[in-house]
């Protein structure tokens, strides 16, 4: 009688593994995807905050705008001569 109880319990465990195993696997994959997307959202929020701050600086700080114009667009003030130094070639 005891052996039948043990076999019945083992059969129940095997059935549970086959029934709930794939669902648990999908749950684990979904949980990993949620973690990955959450990390991406955090990084994008940080980047968005940085870009908003940069935009406000450019709107409100003339020296920041001048710095950007000089660095990115090689612009100068009227009467200034802008020299562009080419990088050294190997």
PyMOL commands that place a pseudoatom at each C-alpha (Angstrom):
pseudoatom trace, name=CA, resn=UNK, resi=1, chain=A, elem=C, hetatm=0, pos=[0.000, 0.000, 0.000]
pseudoatom trace, name=CA, resn=UNK, resi=2, chain=A, elem=C, hetatm=0, pos=[2.802, 2.421, 0.864]
pseudoatom trace, name=CA, resn=UNK, resi=3, chain=A, elem=C, hetatm=0, pos=[4.504, 1.938, -2.505]
pseudoatom trace, name=CA, resn=UNK, resi=4, chain=A, elem=C, hetatm=0, pos=[1.285, 2.871, -4.301]
pseudoatom trace, name=CA, resn=UNK, resi=5, chain=A, elem=C, hetatm=0, pos=[1.076, 6.089, -2.321]
pseudoatom trace, name=CA, resn=UNK, resi=6, chain=A, elem=C, hetatm=0, pos=[4.657, 6.988, -3.194]
pseudoatom trace, name=CA, resn=UNK, resi=7, chain=A, elem=C, hetatm=0, pos=[4.085, 6.163, -6.871]
pseudoatom trace, name=CA, resn=UNK, resi=8, chain=A, elem=C, hetatm=0, pos=[0.872, 8.186, -6.917]
pseudoatom trace, name=CA, resn=UNK, resi=9, chain=A, elem=C, hetatm=0, pos=[2.649, 11.200, -5.400]
pseudoatom trace, name=CA, resn=UNK, resi=10, chain=A, elem=C, hetatm=0, pos=[5.522, 10.892, -7.877]
pseudoatom trace, name=CA, resn=UNK, resi=11, chain=A, elem=C, hetatm=0, pos=[3.058, 10.623, -10.757]
pseudoatom trace, name=CA, resn=UNK, resi=12, chain=A, elem=C, hetatm=0, pos=[1.338, 13.754, -9.473]
pseudoatom trace, name=CA, resn=UNK, resi=13, chain=A, elem=C, hetatm=0, pos=[4.636, 15.601, -9.319]
pseudoatom trace, name=CA, resn=UNK, resi=14, chain=A, elem=C, hetatm=0, pos=[5.522, 14.557, -12.877]
pseudoatom trace, name=CA, resn=UNK, resi=15, chain=A, elem=C, hetatm=0, pos=[2.117, 15.693, -14.136]
pseudoatom trace, name=CA, resn=UNK, resi=16, chain=A, elem=C, hetatm=0, pos=[2.504, 19.034, -12.360]
pseudoatom trace, name=CA, resn=UNK, resi=17, chain=A, elem=C, hetatm=0, pos=[5.938, 19.511, -13.929]
pseudoatom trace, name=CA, resn=UNK, resi=18, chain=A, elem=C, hetatm=0, pos=[4.577, 18.827, -17.403]
pseudoatom trace, name=CA, resn=UNK, resi=19, chain=A, elem=C, hetatm=0, pos=[1.549, 21.063, -16.863]
pseudoatom trace, name=CA, resn=UNK, resi=20, chain=A, elem=C, hetatm=0, pos=[3.195, 24.005, -15.091]
pseudoatom trace, name=CA, resn=UNK, resi=21, chain=A, elem=C, hetatm=0, pos=[6.782, 23.697, -16.387]
pseudoatom trace, name=CA, resn=UNK, resi=22, chain=A, elem=C, hetatm=0, pos=[6.190, 25.541, -19.681]
pseudoatom trace, name=CA, resn=UNK, resi=23, chain=A, elem=C, hetatm=0, pos=[4.133, 28.212, -17.912]
pseudoatom trace, name=CA, resn=UNK, resi=24, chain=A, elem=C, hetatm=0, pos=[6.948, 28.788, -15.419]
pseudoatom trace, name=CA, resn=UNK, resi=25, chain=A, elem=C, hetatm=0, pos=[9.437, 28.997, -18.270]
pseudoatom trace, name=CA, resn=UNK, resi=26, chain=A, elem=C, hetatm=0, pos=[7.321, 31.657, -19.998]
pseudoatom trace, name=CA, resn=UNK, resi=27, chain=A, elem=C, hetatm=0, pos=[6.977, 33.468, -16.661]
pseudoatom trace, name=CA, resn=UNK, resi=28, chain=A, elem=C, hetatm=0, pos=[10.769, 33.491, -16.211]
pseudoatom trace, name=CA, resn=UNK, resi=29, chain=A, elem=C, hetatm=0, pos=[11.322, 34.814, -19.735]
pseudoatom trace, name=CA, resn=UNK, resi=30, chain=A, elem=C, hetatm=0, pos=[8.670, 37.484, -19.248]
pseudoatom trace, name=CA, resn=UNK, resi=31, chain=A, elem=C, hetatm=0, pos=[10.195, 38.518, -15.940]
pseudoatom trace, name=CA, resn=UNK, resi=32, chain=A, elem=C, hetatm=0, pos=[13.638, 38.838, -17.559]
pseudoatom trace, name=CA, resn=UNK, resi=33, chain=A, elem=C, hetatm=0, pos=[12.161, 40.938, -20.364]
pseudoatom trace, name=CA, resn=UNK, resi=34, chain=A, elem=C, hetatm=0, pos=[10.420, 43.196, -17.831]
pseudoatom trace, name=CA, resn=UNK, resi=35, chain=A, elem=C, hetatm=0, pos=[13.725, 43.727, -16.021]
pseudoatom trace, name=CA, resn=UNK, resi=36, chain=A, elem=C, hetatm=0, pos=[15.496, 44.534, -19.290]
pseudoatom trace, name=CA, resn=UNK, resi=37, chain=A, elem=C, hetatm=0, pos=[12.819, 47.006, -20.401]
pseudoatom trace, name=CA, resn=UNK, resi=38, chain=A, elem=C, hetatm=0, pos=[12.769, 48.624, -16.944]
pseudoatom trace, name=CA, resn=UNK, resi=39, chain=A, elem=C, hetatm=0, pos=[16.526, 49.165, -17.162]
pseudoatom trace, name=CA, resn=UNK, resi=40, chain=A, elem=C, hetatm=0, pos=[16.140, 50.704, -20.624]
pseudoatom trace, name=CA, resn=UNK, resi=41, chain=A, elem=C, hetatm=0, pos=[13.388, 53.008, -19.328]
pseudoatom trace, name=CA, resn=UNK, resi=42, chain=A, elem=C, hetatm=0, pos=[15.629, 54.186, -16.460]
pseudoatom trace, name=CA, resn=UNK, resi=43, chain=A, elem=C, hetatm=0, pos=[18.471, 54.926, -18.875]
pseudoatom trace, name=CA, resn=UNK, resi=44, chain=A, elem=C, hetatm=0, pos=[16.168, 56.766, -21.274]
pseudoatom trace, name=CA, resn=UNK, resi=45, chain=A, elem=C, hetatm=0, pos=[14.737, 58.838, -18.427]
pseudoatom trace, name=CA, resn=UNK, resi=46, chain=A, elem=C, hetatm=0, pos=[18.251, 59.847, -17.381]
pseudoatom trace, name=CA, resn=UNK, resi=47, chain=A, elem=C, hetatm=0, pos=[19.118, 60.754, -20.949]
pseudoatom trace, name=CA, resn=UNK, resi=48, chain=A, elem=C, hetatm=0, pos=[15.877, 62.691, -21.326]
pseudoatom trace, name=CA, resn=UNK, resi=49, chain=A, elem=C, hetatm=0, pos=[16.597, 64.674, -18.147]
pseudoatom trace, name=CA, resn=UNK, resi=50, chain=A, elem=C, hetatm=0, pos=[20.105, 65.470, -19.419]
pseudoatom trace, name=CA, resn=UNK, resi=51, chain=A, elem=C, hetatm=0, pos=[18.757, 66.633, -22.781]
pseudoatom trace, name=CA, resn=UNK, resi=52, chain=A, elem=C, hetatm=0, pos=[16.097, 68.809, -21.131]
pseudoatom trace, name=CA, resn=UNK, resi=53, chain=A, elem=C, hetatm=0, pos=[18.762, 70.391, -18.942]
pseudoatom trace, name=CA, resn=UNK, resi=54, chain=A, elem=C, hetatm=0, pos=[20.983, 71.010, -21.979]
pseudoatom trace, name=CA, resn=UNK, resi=55, chain=A, elem=C, hetatm=0, pos=[18.093, 72.549, -23.879]
pseudoatom trace, name=CA, resn=UNK, resi=56, chain=A, elem=C, hetatm=0, pos=[17.293, 74.893, -20.997]
pseudoatom trace, name=CA, resn=UNK, resi=57, chain=A, elem=C, hetatm=0, pos=[20.962, 75.925, -20.802]
pseudoatom trace, name=CA, resn=UNK, resi=58, chain=A, elem=C, hetatm=0, pos=[20.996, 76.701, -24.513]
pseudoatom trace, name=CA, resn=UNK, resi=59, chain=A, elem=C, hetatm=0, pos=[17.765, 78.694, -24.233]
pseudoatom trace, name=CA, resn=UNK, resi=60, chain=A, elem=C, hetatm=0, pos=[18.766, 80.707, -21.164]
pseudoatom trace, name=CA, resn=UNK, resi=61, chain=A, elem=C, hetatm=0, pos=[22.575, 80.948, -21.203]
pseudoatom trace, name=CA, resn=UNK, resi=62, chain=A, elem=C, hetatm=0, pos=[24.084, 82.877, -24.129]
pseudoatom trace, name=CA, resn=UNK, resi=63, chain=A, elem=C, hetatm=0, pos=[27.583, 81.611, -23.319]
pseudoatom trace, name=CA, resn=UNK, resi=64, chain=A, elem=C, hetatm=0, pos=[26.378, 78.005, -23.643]
pseudoatom trace, name=CA, resn=UNK, resi=65, chain=A, elem=C, hetatm=0, pos=[24.905, 78.777, -27.040]
pseudoatom trace, name=CA, resn=UNK, resi=66, chain=A, elem=C, hetatm=0, pos=[28.129, 80.519, -28.095]
pseudoatom trace, name=CA, resn=UNK, resi=67, chain=A, elem=C, hetatm=0, pos=[30.184, 77.542, -26.930]
pseudoatom trace, name=CA, resn=UNK, resi=68, chain=A, elem=C, hetatm=0, pos=[28.023, 75.162, -28.973]
pseudoatom trace, name=CA, resn=UNK, resi=69, chain=A, elem=C, hetatm=0, pos=[28.239, 77.361, -32.072]
pseudoatom trace, name=CA, resn=UNK, resi=70, chain=A, elem=C, hetatm=0, pos=[32.025, 77.607, -31.799]
pseudoatom trace, name=CA, resn=UNK, resi=71, chain=A, elem=C, hetatm=0, pos=[32.588, 73.918, -31.102]
pseudoatom trace, name=CA, resn=UNK, resi=72, chain=A, elem=C, hetatm=0, pos=[30.071, 72.251, -33.405]
pseudoatom trace, name=CA, resn=UNK, resi=73, chain=A, elem=C, hetatm=0, pos=[29.712, 74.762, -36.221]
pseudoatom trace, name=CA, resn=UNK, resi=74, chain=A, elem=C, hetatm=0, pos=[33.147, 76.426, -36.085]
pseudoatom trace, name=CA, resn=UNK, resi=75, chain=A, elem=C, hetatm=0, pos=[31.577, 79.857, -35.884]
pseudoatom trace, name=CA, resn=UNK, resi=76, chain=A, elem=C, hetatm=0, pos=[33.255, 82.965, -34.587]
pseudoatom trace, name=CA, resn=UNK, resi=77, chain=A, elem=C, hetatm=0, pos=[32.340, 86.481, -33.634]
pseudoatom trace, name=CA, resn=UNK, resi=78, chain=A, elem=C, hetatm=0, pos=[32.357, 89.203, -36.285]
pseudoatom trace, name=CA, resn=UNK, resi=79, chain=A, elem=C, hetatm=0, pos=[35.949, 90.118, -37.024]
pseudoatom trace, name=CA, resn=UNK, resi=80, chain=A, elem=C, hetatm=0, pos=[37.399, 86.892, -35.625]
pseudoatom trace, name=CA, resn=UNK, resi=81, chain=A, elem=C, hetatm=0, pos=[39.325, 84.526, -37.824]
pseudoatom trace, name=CA, resn=UNK, resi=82, chain=A, elem=C, hetatm=0, pos=[38.486, 80.887, -37.140]
pseudoatom trace, name=CA, resn=UNK, resi=83, chain=A, elem=C, hetatm=0, pos=[41.289, 78.419, -37.708]
pseudoatom trace, name=CA, resn=UNK, resi=84, chain=A, elem=C, hetatm=0, pos=[40.430, 74.771, -38.117]
pseudoatom trace, name=CA, resn=UNK, resi=85, chain=A, elem=C, hetatm=0, pos=[43.265, 72.452, -37.214]
pseudoatom trace, name=CA, resn=UNK, resi=86, chain=A, elem=C, hetatm=0, pos=[43.115, 69.171, -39.084]
pseudoatom trace, name=CA, resn=UNK, resi=87, chain=A, elem=C, hetatm=0, pos=[43.922, 66.043, -37.076]
pseudoatom trace, name=CA, resn=UNK, resi=88, chain=A, elem=C, hetatm=0, pos=[47.349, 64.510, -37.684]
pseudoatom trace, name=CA, resn=UNK, resi=89, chain=A, elem=C, hetatm=0, pos=[47.489, 61.663, -40.135]
pseudoatom trace, name=CA, resn=UNK, resi=90, chain=A, elem=C, hetatm=0, pos=[49.571, 58.582, -39.372]
for i in range(1, 90): cmd.bond("trace and resi %d" % i, "trace and resi %d" % (i + 1))
show_as sticks, trace
zoom trace
